Amino acid sequence: MPAKHVFKTGVKWSGSKRGSLSSDGKLNIGVAPPPQFNGEKGYWSPEDLLLSSVNSCIMMTFLYYAEKKGIDLAGYESEIEGVLEKVDNHLMFSEISIKPRISLKSPDQADKAGRLMLFCEKNCFISNSLKSRIEIVPEIKGAAG
């Protein structure tokens, strides 16, 4: 795999405070400010997208390494919460908390999955690109044999 990758997206204003995100070969995503900043309900906001990027990167990193380590997953779901506040006169996400719920086919892989989640916390390139304090609090359950 090359050491450098380039990704491109576009945004186009569509009136009022709305826009449309685009990327070649992908569906467009309608975006607007969140209601807290006088935006319209029903649109993805930059805040939603940033948190979703972190959440999905943690999941993709976990899925990649779980497959390599032979962890048999039965399910993966995750919620993320970010605290947006003023820090040094700038709005930023000061804290991000990710709560993955991982179901395993075998309970004897729970420790292995927990160690892997700690590895993912340190190796997700999206979360590594942020200044925010990021905490992952996994819930790992193994199916009874």
C-alpha positions as CSV (number, residue, x, y, z in Angstrom):
1,M,0.0,0.0,0.0
2,P,1.4,3.4,-0.9
3,A,2.4,5.7,2.0
4,K,0.3,8.6,0.7
5,H,-3.3,8.7,-0.3
6,V,-5.3,11.6,-1.7
7,F,-9.1,12.0,-1.2
8,K,-11.3,14.6,-2.7
9,T,-14.8,15.8,-2.0
10,G,-16.8,18.8,-3.0
11,V,-19.5,21.0,-1.5
12,K,-22.0,23.2,-3.4
13,W,-24.4,25.7,-1.8
14,S,-28.0,24.9,-2.6
15,G,-29.7,27.9,-1.1
16,S,-30.5,29.2,2.4
17,K,-28.0,27.6,4.8
18,R,-27.9,24.3,2.9
19,G,-25.4,22.6,0.7
20,S,-24.7,19.2,-0.9
21,L,-21.5,17.2,-0.4
22,S,-20.3,15.2,-3.4
23,S,-17.5,12.8,-4.3
24,D,-17.1,11.0,-7.6
25,G,-19.1,7.8,-7.9
26,K,-21.0,8.4,-4.6
27,L,-24.4,9.6,-3.5
28,N,-24.6,13.3,-2.6
29,I,-25.3,14.2,1.1
30,G,-27.4,17.2,2.0
31,V,-25.7,19.3,4.7
32,A,-26.8,22.2,6.9
33,P,-25.9,23.7,10.3
34,P,-27.4,21.9,13.2
35,P,-30.6,23.3,14.8
36,Q,-28.4,24.6,17.7
37,F,-26.9,27.0,15.1
38,N,-30.2,27.9,13.4
39,G,-30.0,25.1,10.9
40,E,-32.8,23.0,9.5
41,K,-33.8,19.6,11.1
42,G,-33.3,16.6,8.9
43,Y,-29.9,17.5,7.4
44,W,-26.5,16.1,8.3
45,S,-24.3,18.8,9.9
46,P,-20.5,19.1,9.9
47,E,-20.6,18.1,13.6
48,D,-22.6,15.0,12.7
49,L,-20.2,14.1,9.9
50,L,-17.1,14.6,12.0
51,L,-18.4,12.3,14.8
52,S,-19.6,9.8,12.2
53,S,-16.1,9.8,10.6
54,V,-14.5,9.0,13.9
55,N,-17.1,6.3,14.8
56,S,-16.9,4.6,11.4
57,C,-13.1,4.7,11.4
58,I,-12.9,3.0,14.8
59,M,-15.3,0.4,13.5
60,M,-13.4,-0.2,10.2
61,T,-10.1,-0.4,12.0
62,F,-11.6,-2.9,14.4
63,L,-13.2,-5.0,11.6
64,Y,-9.9,-5.0,9.7
65,Y,-7.8,-6.3,12.6
66,A,-10.5,-8.6,14.0
67,E,-10.5,-10.5,10.7
68,K,-6.6,-10.6,10.7
69,K,-6.6,-11.9,14.3
70,G,-9.3,-14.5,13.7
71,I,-12.0,-12.9,16.0
72,D,-15.4,-14.2,15.1
73,L,-17.9,-11.4,15.3
74,A,-21.6,-11.8,15.7
75,G,-22.3,-8.1,15.7
76,Y,-20.9,-4.5,16.1
77,E,-22.8,-1.3,16.9
78,S,-21.5,1.9,18.3
79,E,-22.7,5.3,19.5
80,I,-20.6,8.4,19.7
81,E,-21.0,11.6,21.7
82,G,-19.0,14.8,21.3
83,V,-18.9,17.8,23.6
84,L,-18.6,21.0,21.5
85,E,-17.5,23.9,23.6
86,K,-15.3,27.0,23.6
87,V,-11.6,26.2,24.3
88,D,-9.1,29.1,24.1
89,N,-11.7,31.3,22.4
90,H,-12.4,28.7,19.7
91,L,-15.3,26.2,19.3
92,M,-14.0,22.7,19.2
93,F,-15.0,19.2,20.2
94,S,-13.1,19.0,23.5
95,E,-14.2,15.4,24.3
96,I,-15.5,12.5,22.2
97,S,-16.8,9.3,23.8
98,I,-17.3,6.2,21.7
99,K,-19.3,3.3,23.0
100,P,-19.0,0.2,20.8
101,R,-21.1,-2.9,21.6
102,I,-19.3,-5.9,20.2
103,S,-20.9,-9.3,20.1
104,L,-18.7,-12.3,19.6
105,K,-19.6,-15.8,18.5
106,S,-17.3,-17.2,21.2
107,P,-17.0,-15.8,24.8
108,D,-13.3,-17.0,25.0
109,Q,-12.3,-14.2,22.5
110,A,-13.6,-11.3,24.7
111,D,-10.1,-10.5,26.1
112,K,-8.6,-10.6,22.7
113,A,-11.3,-8.3,21.3
114,G,-10.8,-5.9,24.3
115,R,-7.0,-5.7,23.6
116,L,-7.8,-5.1,19.9
117,M,-10.1,-2.3,20.7
118,L,-7.3,-0.6,22.7
119,F,-5.1,-1.0,19.7
120,C,-7.8,0.5,17.5
121,E,-8.1,3.5,19.8
122,K,-4.4,4.3,19.2
123,N,-4.4,3.5,15.4
124,C,-7.5,5.1,14.0
125,F,-6.1,7.7,11.6
126,I,-9.2,9.9,11.8
127,S,-9.2,10.2,15.6
128,N,-5.4,10.6,15.4
129,S,-6.0,13.6,13.2
130,L,-8.0,15.5,15.9
131,K,-7.0,17.5,19.0
132,S,-10.0,16.3,21.0
133,R,-9.7,14.0,24.0
134,I,-11.1,10.7,22.7
135,E,-12.2,7.8,24.9
136,I,-13.5,4.4,23.8
137,V,-15.6,2.5,26.3
138,P,-16.4,-0.9,24.7
139,E,-19.0,-3.4,25.8
140,I,-17.9,-6.9,24.7
141,K,-20.2,-9.9,24.9
142,G,-19.5,-13.4,23.8
143,A,-22.3,-15.8,22.9
144,A,-22.8,-18.7,25.2
145,G,-21.5,-21.9,23.6
